[in-house]
């Protein structure tokens, strides 16, 4: 029975049993192809010319290589290979910068006998720059037809496994096969990569955990990922049992690409809801901060290969096929409407046929004239659902032709055998309307191919009797659920489930004025011709280069086990606070200043905000040390802090520093001039409005601060409402002496000039006035409001508020961009640090007591 634990699959997959001897010998070979090892002993290590700078290189990794393989007729003959011109990856090679070298890694469509795999790998490397990944038969079956097609593909197309017939229940054995297959792909990348120079571009949902394997081996790898399928909404995606593993694996990429903003938005929403990550726009680029690494999001639909289409349009075979089809349809007064789809449940072929049936029923004038040619490509998957789609399609075609057909006329022509590309292009050329009614599709390039084909060339223009270029026309009826729909603003967009609306759209496309058809075609052609596959590839690679530009300026190390592995990336000057170093500095110091935030620093974010007994004990111990001055700075009100911390010598700054006292029995003072809080009468009704409209939000009314907290609200809606609330408050409070600030999960309004930096300044000034210039300063906080403290402490280190050789430790909680030079991971580490400091204070106090006792004994002896 397969193990139900998958947290250690990555480590399991990287075991010694998997490691080919060749992989271990690749350390000195990861420079340029043909420096590659496919099996032991097959190494081509010819020296490169020292005078020629190396070409930039991108390693393309996908499930399948852009290769067609031909099985030899006899065992003595070798396998032969040719490029698959229909493959998107092949077009990357043709369309991108000529300076860029491409290496392809993926599987072959044919099963290669194990005895022939070495020879095939060497031949592909030498002739096509391809490195094949050979998957064991059992893994290949469970990886592709199992996890990819039974789990990921249906779920990403919004089909939940509500019953065994709908994709099937989650099978952990299939998931393990998926991880194992991704590990095999990773090994192939490691064989050829030069991690300092090469870019790696991973394609589609088959390889979603591959970034984790690669990032674990090379922390600074330049890695991009593009998802060619839809990404579902968070409500759908979160039903996947391995949802976090896949998200974290994708976030090990530097750049993640999607076809549309909707897909990217769904991914970002999942990251926010399941991982607590937020995103922002930096100079037009959407970015996520993930453990110090910047993960960029790219939104750009893929295009077609223009040169290939133009070449095919000029082929004699294409012209002959166009002539044949024109005689078959146009010669008989027929108007052709074309559909080209895979025979699967998401392409909406049955909905298209129902719309055609409805059109013929409502508009009898089109009977005998209109023909829907439906090209049904073989399904890429298999199973019961594919057979059901085929059966339903055949039955509907028969019914429509029986009801509305007549001798010599069939309203629906179903072509269910594979067509050559030139044959498909010929159908594009003669079709007046192209119809795509997919209920969910990642991109779908059929409309793009149709537009370019309708642009044609001079010979085809003469055949179609188009005398002028401006007479070219095309019409599109496309589903609003496909990725190319937002790019085709001149298309008639439809909801494919609304049969009557689709039928009306089809009729509109047929009767639209000719001039309108030409204008729409011209607009579409300008877009498609300028946003081809070369534009898409170049744009992605340029963004990948931009995102990885500063990799070398970061310190990186890996944390986490299995598929939860991630890389921490921080500035060279930003490092973790060493407990040993700070304890030594603390022990050496004569006068110490300690400034601490509370919520999120001494106390983790939790429902119960009151301090633990241990936290109070630690503060008491630190405050009893006569060499220490300790201040606690918090946003809570002074009454609450007074009750929570019964520490005699603890200084407290309440409400972010508005109220301040140096000891428990001292009077509260204000850091700024007393303010009139009449502004609350304006701000509170506004906050109440947002509290009523945002379920889970609350209002905290303190003496000088108003807080709207949405910690328990829906994160997306709460964040959206917070932005609106900030704009609203800034508008109504424009003439009031207050500032509106945002913190994680809250919006605060407080008097102007109040900050924790002001508290730090007051503390250092008061110590200086008493003749206590600290030679040890520790400042710890966790959010944006604490950055003022860090900045003030850093500035004070250069001034006269501190001793000449003072040791300053400004420390933030969590690895994130900060003005502090140090960090601790969480509140638990802060507490352990403070425990260590309190133990040193207690130890020093005991040592001093022993010294005093000894001195007293000596005095008694002399007396």
N, C-alpha and C positions, 0 to 999 in steps of 0.2 A: 504493500500500500504506500502511495506517495505521501511524503511528509506534508503536514498542513502548515509548517512554518516556512515562510519565504523571506524573512527579514535578513537571512544570511545567504541568500541566493548568489549575490555578487561574489562574496568570498568563496562560496562553494564552487562557483563557476570558474574562479581563477586558480583552482587547485593545481597541484603539480601534475596530476594525471592528464590535464588538458594541454599542458605546455609542450608543444613540439620542440624538439631540440633546435630547430632553425630559429625559432623566435628568440631564444636565449642568446643567440649569436648576432643579434641585429644591432647592438649598441653602436657600433662604428659604421653601420651601413645606412642609417636613416638620413640620407642627404638627397640625392636626386635619382629618379629612375634612369637607367635600369638597375640601380642599387636596390635589389629586392630579393627576398628569400621566399620561395614557395614551398620547397622541401629541402631537407638536408642535402647539401652539396650543390644546389642549383643557385649559385651566386654569380652575378655579373657585376664586377667591381671595377670597370674600366675608368681610368682617371678622367676628370673633366678638365677642359681647357682652362688654365689659370687666368687667361686674358679675357675670358668671356664671363660677364656676371651671370649668375644663375637666373633663370626665368622664374617669375612667380608661379606658384603651383597650387592647384586646388584639387583635393581628393573628394570625389563625388561618391557618396555611399547611398545605395538604394536597394530595395528588395531584389530587383532584377537588373541585369546589365543591359545596355542598349545594343544587344548583339543577337543575331539570328544564327543558330548553329545548325549544321547539316551533318547528319549521321553518315559515316562512311558505308559504302555498299558492301565492303568486305573488311574483315578484321585487320588486314594488312595495311589498309589505307588510313590516312590520318583524318581527324575531324577538320571540317572547314568552317570558316566563320565570315560573316559579313555584318556591317552596321545595320541596325534596325532604324530606318529613316522615319518611322512613325513614332519613335520614342522621344519624349521630351528631353531626356538627358543627352541624346545625340545632338539635339539642336543647341544645347549649351556649348558644345565643342565648336560648332560652326559660328555661333552668333557672338560670342564674347570676344574680348580683346585678343588679337593675334599673339600678344606677348604671353598670355596665360597658357600654362600647360595643365592638362586635365588628366587625372588618373581615375578610373572607374572601378568601384568595388561593388559586387552584387552576385546574385545567383544567375545561373543559366536556366533557360526554360526546359531544357532536356536533362534527363538524368544521365550523368556520365559515370560509367563503371569505375570503380575505385582504382583498378589497375591502370586506367588511362588518364586519371586526374592530373598527374604530374605533367605529362606531355601536353595536355590541354591547357593547363595553367601557364606553362612556358610559352606556348604558341600564342595565347591571347596577350600575354605581356609584351612579347616581341612585336606583334603585328598591330595591336589595337590599344596598348596601354591599359589593359583591363586585368584586374586581379579577381578571379572567380572565388566565391565562397561556396564551398561544398558542404551542404548540411546532410547529416545522417537522415536516412529515409523516415525514421520514426519521428525525429525532431521536426523535420520539414513538414510533415503532415499535420502534426499537432500545432506547430507554430503558425503556418499560413492558413490552412483550411480550418484549423481549430480556433486558436485565440484571436487571430486577426479577423477572420471572416465570421466567426460565430459570436464574438464578444465586441471587439472594438468597432468593426465596420457597421453593424446594426445600431449600436449605441450612438455612435457619432452621427448617424442618420436618424436619430430620434426614435429608435424602436427599442422599447424596454422588453426584457425577457420575462414577460408576465406569465408565460406558460412554456413548457418544454418545446412547443412547436415554434415559438417566436425567439429563435436564437439559442434557446437552451439556458439552463442555470449556469452560474459561474463554476468553472471547473479549474481547480488549482493545478492540476497536472498540465493543463494547457498553458496556464500562466508560467509554470516552470519551464516548459518547452520554449515559450516566447523569450524568456530571459536567457536561456541557453543559446538560442539562435542568435540573439543580439550579441552575446559574448563571442561567438564565432566571427561575426562581422567585425567586432572590436579587434580581435586578434589579427585579422587581415589588414586593418588600418595600421596597427602597430608595426606590421612588417615593413611598411613603405614610408611611414611618416617621418619627416624632419620637423619636430615639434616647434623649433624656433622660427621657421620660415613658412611652413605650409599652412594653408587654410583647409578646413574640413567642412563639407556641406552635406548634411544628412537629410534625406527626403522621406517624408510621409510616416504614417502611423505604424508601419511595420517595424520601425526602428526607434521607438520612443524612449527606450531605456539605454540605448547606445551612448548618449552623451555622458551618462554616469560612469560607464566603463572607461571612456576616453579621458574624462576629467580626473578620474582617480589615478590614472597612469601618468598624465601630464597636466599638472594643475593650471598651467598657463596656455593650454592648447587654444588655438583660434578656431572656434566651433560655431557653425550656424546650423539651424534646423528649419525646414519649411514643411508645413502641414498642407497637403493637397486636398484633404477632405474637409468637411465642415467640422467645427468644434462646437459641441452642444452646449445648451444653457446649463447653468450650475445645477438646476433642479434635476436635469437628466444625468449629467456627468457624475454627480455625487452618489448615484446608485451603484457605481462601479466599486467593488471591494478593494481594488488596488489603486484608488484614485490619487492618494497622496504620493505613492511611489512614482506614478507616471508624471505628476506635476513636478515633483522635485527633480526627476530625471531631465525633463525638458528645461528646467531652470539651470541645469548644468551647462546649457548652451550660452553663448554670448549674444546671439541674435536669433529670435524666433519669428518666422514669417507666416502670415496668413493671407488668404485671398481677399477677404473683406473685413471691414471694421466690425461687423457683427460677430464674426468668428473670434477676432482678437478681444472684443469686449467680453465675450463669454469666458474666454481663457483668463482674462484679468479678474473677472468676477469670481471664478473658482479659486484663483490664488488668494484673493481677499477673504473669501468665506472659509476656506479650508486651511490656509496657511497663515492667515492674518497679515498678508502683504498688501501694501498700498503702492500705487503707481503715480507717476507725475510726467508732465511733458517738459522736456528740456530742449529748447530751440527747435520745436517741431517734432522731436523724437520722443515716443512713449517709452519710458524706462521703469524698470523695477529694481529696487535695491535688495539684493539677496546675499546676506552675510558679507557685505562690503563689496561684492561684485555688482556691476551694473549690467543688467540683462535688458537689451533693447528689443522692442516689438516692431516688426516691419509689416506694413499693410500694403500689398501690391499684387493685383491679379496677374497671373501668368498670361503670356500672349502666344501667338502662333509663329511659326517660322516662315516669314514672308518669301524668302528666296526659294524654299522648297515648293511652296504653293505656286509661285510664278513658273518654276520649272515644270511642274506637273501640268499646269494649264497649257504650256506650249508643246506638250508631247503629242505626236501623231495619234497615239492610242486614245488620248483624251478627246482630240478633235473628232476622231471616228466615232467614239461613243456618244459625244454630244450630237453628232449628225443622226446617229441611230435613234437616240431618244427623242429628238425633235420630230423625226418622221413618225415615231410611235405615238407621241402625245400632241405636239403643236400642229402637226400635219392633219390631225383629226379634230382640231378645234378644242383640245383639252387644255385645262389650266392645272398645273402641277403644284401641289402643296407637299412639302417634304418634311419627314421626320427621320432622324438618325439616332438610335438609342441602343444601349445594351439591353438584353432581355433579362432585366431584374426588377424587383418589386418597387424600387425607388424611382425608376425612370418614367413612370406614369403613362405607359403605352395604352393601357386600358382606358384611362381618363381621356386621352387624345381620341381614341376611337369612339367613345361615347359622345364627345363634342362634335366629331365629324357626323355621327348619326343624327345628332340634334340639329346641326346646320342643314343637312339635307331634308330633314323633316320640316323645319321652319321656312326654308327657302327652296321651294321646288324648282326655281329657275336655274339652280346650279346642278340639278340632276342631269346626267349625261355630259356635263362639261368639266366638273371639278373632280380631280383624282388626288387622293392622298397616297403618296408613295412612302411606306414605312419600312426603312432599313433596320432590321433587328439584328444587331451584332450578338455573337454568343456571349452568354453571361460569364463573368470572371469567377464567380463562385459556383457553388453547386448545392443541391439539396432539394428538399420538398417544395420550398417556396419558388424556386426557379421553374420546376415542373408545373406548378400551379399557374404561374404567369404565362407560360407557353400555352397551356391548355386553354386558359381564358382568352388569350389573344387570338388563337386560331378560331375559337368558337365565335367571337365577336366579328371577326373579319368575314366569316361565312355568313353570319346573320345579316350584316349590312349589305353585302354583295347580293344576297338573295332578295332582300327587300327593295333595294334601290338600284340594283344593276339591271342591265338589259343586254341583249345580244351585241357583242363587240365593245361593251363598256362595263368595267368594274370600278366602282367608286374608291375601293381600297385595294392597293397592290402591296402585298407583304413580301419583302425580300428577306428570308431568314437564313441566308447563306453568306459567308464572308465575302466582301467585295474588295477588289484591289483599290488602292487609294485613288488611282486615276478614274476608276468607275464612280467612286463616291463623289469626286470633284465634278464629274460630268453631270450627275444628278443635281448638285448645287447650281451649276450653270443654268440649267433649264427650269429650275423651280422659281415660281413667282413669290412664294412665301415659305419661310422655314419655321417650323413649329416645334417648340421644346416645352414639354409639360411635366418635367421631372418634379416629384414632390419633395426631393431633397438631393442636392448635388453640390460637390465641393466647388467646381469651377464650370466645367462643360465648355469646351472650345468649339463645338459644332457651329454656333452662331458666327464666331469669328471666321472660321473656314468658309462659311457660306458667303459672308460679306466680301471676302477677298476673291472668291470664285466668281461672284456676280460682277466684280470689277473687270474681270476677264483680260483679254488682250485684243490686238487688232484682228487677228483671224477669227476669234470667237465673236467679236463684234459684228463682223460681216455675216457670219452664220446666223446670228441672232437678229440681223437687220437693224443694228444700232449704228447709225451713221456718225453720231457725235459723242464724245466722252460724257457730256453733261446729260445724256439720255440714259445713263446707267442707273439702275434702280434695284432696290431689294426691300423686302418687308419681313419683319421678325415678330413673332408672337412667342414670348418667353415667360416661363414661370418665374414668379417673384422669389422662389425658394432656391435658385441656383446662383452660384458665385459670380457669374458674368453679368447678371441682371443689372446691378448698380452702374456698370460701365456703359450700358447700352441705353442711353437716355431717349433715343428715338424709337425704341422697340415698344410694342404694345405689351405691357406687363399684365399677367393674369394670375389669379388664384386657381391652380389646376383642379382643385376640388369643386369649384363652382362650374359645373358643366355648361350651364346656359351662358355664363359670362365668357367662357372660352369660345363657345360657338359664335357669340356675337363678335368677339375679337377677331376670329378667323374671317368672318364676313366683312368686317371693317377693313382688315388688311387687304382683302381682295378688291374692294370698291373704292379705296382711298384714291383721291386725284393723283394723276401721274406725277405732277410737279411735287406734290408732298412726298411721294415715294422716293423721288430723286434727292430731295433735300435730306431726308432721313438717311438714305444710303450714303450720301456724301459725308455727313457728319460721322457716321459709324466708321467709314473707311479711313477717314483722317485719324481717328483714334486708334483703330486696330493696326494701321500701318506704322504709326509712331510708337506704339506700345507693344512691340513684338517680343518674342522670347529673349532676344539679345538685350533689349532695354531692361527687361525684368531681371535677367541674370547679372548684368553689369551693375544695376542699381542695388541688388542684394549684396553682391560682393564688395561694392564700395562701402556700404553701410557696415558690413562685417569687418572690413579693414578699419573703419573709423571707430567702431566699438572696441576693437582689440588694440588700439593704438598705444595705450598706456599700460599694457600688461606687464612690461618689464620694470615699471616703476612701483610695483606692488609687492608686498610680502604675502606669499600664499602658503597655506597648509590645509590639509584635509581633516575633516572631522566626520563623525557618524559612521555607522556600520551598514553593510549591505547596500540596498538601494536607497537608504536614507543618507548616503554619503553626500557631502557638499564641501565646497572649498571656501575657506575664509580668506578674503583678500583685503589687505589694509595698507595704508600708506607706510612707507619705510620708517617714519618717525612715530607711528602709532603702534603701541605694543601693550601687551597684557601686563598689568601691575603685578610685580613679583612680591609675594608675601615675605620671602626671605630678605629681599633688599629693603623693603619698607620697614620691617621690624628692626633691622640693623640701624637704619637712619633714625627711627623713633627712639631707639635705645641711646644713640649718641647725642640726641638733641637736648638742649637746656630749656628752651621755651617753645611750646608747640601751639599751633592754631589748627583746630579741626572744625570744618564746616560741612554739615551733612543735610542732604534732602531727606524727606521721609517717605512719602508714598511712591513705591516703585524702586526705592533705594534700600532703606532699612527694612521696609515692609513690602513684600511682593503684592502685585495688583490682585486684590481678592475682595470678596463680599464683606468680610469682617475687616475693617480698616484699623481697628485698635491695635496697639503694639503688643508683642508677646512679652511674657515675663522676662525672657532671656534678653530681649532688646533693652528693656528698662534696666536690667542688672548691668549690662555692658556699659550703658551711658553713665550710670551711677559710678561705676568703677573708674571710667575715664575722667569724670568730673572731680573725683576725690583726689586725683593726682594734681598737686599744686602747680606743676609745670605746664598744665594743659589749660587752654581756653577752648571750650566746646560750644558750638552753636548748632541748633537744629532749625532749619528753614523749611517752611511748609506753606501750602495754600490754605490749610484749615484755619478756622477761627481760633482766637486766643483762649476762649473758655474751654474748648475741646482739648487743645494742646496742654493747657494747665492741668486738666483732669488726667490726661493720659500719661504725663511725664512728671511724677513727683520727685524730681531730681533737684537738689538744693542749688548746685552750682552750674546748672545747665542754662545756657543762653538760648532763648527761643525767639524766632522771627515768624510771626503769624501773618496769614493772608499775603504771602509772597514778599514779606518784608515791610508791610505798612506799619505793623505794630512790632515793637522790639523791646526785650528786656534782657538784662545780662545775668540775673539770678532769679530764683523762685520768689524771694521776698522783695525784689526790686519792683518799682513801678513801671508800668508799660509806657513806652514812649513811641512817637511816630517818626519814621524816617524822613517823611516829607511833611510839609505844612498841612494842618488839618483841612480836610475837604468836605464840602457840602454834598451829601449823598442824595440830593433831590433828583438826580439823574435816574435813580432807580424807578421813579414813577413813570419814566418814559420807557426804560428798557424792559421792565418786568412784564408789562402787557404784551410786548412783542415776543418775549421768550415763552409766555403762556400760550400764545397762539401756536408756536412751533411745538410746544409740549403736547398740546391737544391733537395736533396733526401728525405727530411722530410717536407711534406706540413704543413704549419702553423707555422714553426719555424722561428726565426729571430736572427740577430746578433746585439749586442750592443757594439760599439767600444768607450770605455772611454779612458782617458789619460793613465792609467797604467793597465787597466783591459779589457779583452775581455770576453764577455758573449754570449753563445749560449742558447737561450730561446725557450723551446718547450711547453709553457703554452697553446697555442692554437692548438697544434698538437693532433693527436690521442694519448690518454694516454699510451696505450700498446706499440705502435710503437715508440712513443717519448722516453719512458723509455728504450726500447731496443736500440735505436739509441744512447741515452746518454751514456749507458755503453760502446758501441763500440767507441764512440767519446773519452771518457776518456782514454781508452786503446791506441787509436791512438795518442792522444795528449801527453800522458806520454812517448810514444815511441819516437816521433819526437822532444820532448822538454827535453829529458833526460839530456842534457848537458847545459841547460839554467837555470838561477837563478829564476825560477818561480815554482809555485805549481798549480796543477789542482784540483779543488774542485767541488763537486756536491752539489746543493741545490735543494729544491723542484722545479721541472720544469726548471732547468737550469744547465749549466756547465760553470764554471768560470776559467779563467787563470789569476793569479795575481802574483806580485813579492813575493818571499819567505820572510818569517818573518813578513809579514803584517797581523795583526789580530786585532779584536776589544779588545782583552785582552791587547794589547799593548797600545791602547787608554786609557783604564781604568787606567793602570799603570802611563802613562804620566799625566793624570788628577790628580791622588792622589799625585804624586811626586811634581807637580807644586803647589798644594795647601799646601803641607807640607813646601815647600821652602818659601812660603809667611806667614808661621805661622798659617795656617788654617787646623788643623786636624779635619776632619768632625766627628760629633757624630751622623749623620744620613746619610745613603747611600741607594739610591734606584736605582736599575738597572733592566730594563725591555727589553726583546727581544723575538723573536718568532721562530728562526730557529737555525740550528747547528752553524752558524757563531757567534751566541751570547753566546754559551756555554763558550767560552774563557773569556768573561766578567764575567760570573757567577763564574767561577773558580778563577779568579784573585781577585774578591771582597771577596770571601770566605777566600782566603789565606791572603788577606790584613787585614781581621778582626782579625787574630792572630798575626799580625805584629805591627809595630810602625807607619804605615801610617794613622791610624785612632785614634780617641780619645779612652781612656781606656774603656769607657762604651758606645761605639758607637752601634747604632741599625742598622743592615744591612738587607736589603730586596732585595734579588735576585729573580726575578719573571719572569717566562716564560708565553707565551700566548698559551693557550690550555693545556689540560690534557695529558701529554706525559712524557716519561722518560727524566729527565733533571738534570743538576747539580744545578739548582735553587731549593730553598726550598719552594717557593710559586708559585702559578699560578693564572692567570685570564682567563676567558673563551674565550674572543675575544677582538678585537680592540675597540669595543664599551665600554667594561668595563674599558679598559685602559684610554680611553678619559674621562669617568666619574670619575675615580680616579684622573686624572690630574686636572679636573675641581674642585674637592674637595680640592686638594692641593692649587690651585690658589686662591680659596675663602679664605682659611686660611691665605695665604700670604697677600691678600688684607685686611683682617680683622685685622691682626697684624700691617700692615702699617697704617691703620686708628687709631688703638690704640696708636701707637707710635707718630703719628701726634698730637693726642689729648694731650698726655703727654708733647710733646714739646711745644704745645700752652699754656698749663697750666704753665709750667716752665717759659715761656716768660712773661706771665701775672704776675707771682710772682716777676720776676725781675723788671718789670715796677713799681710794687707797692713799692718795696724797694727803687727804685730810687726816 
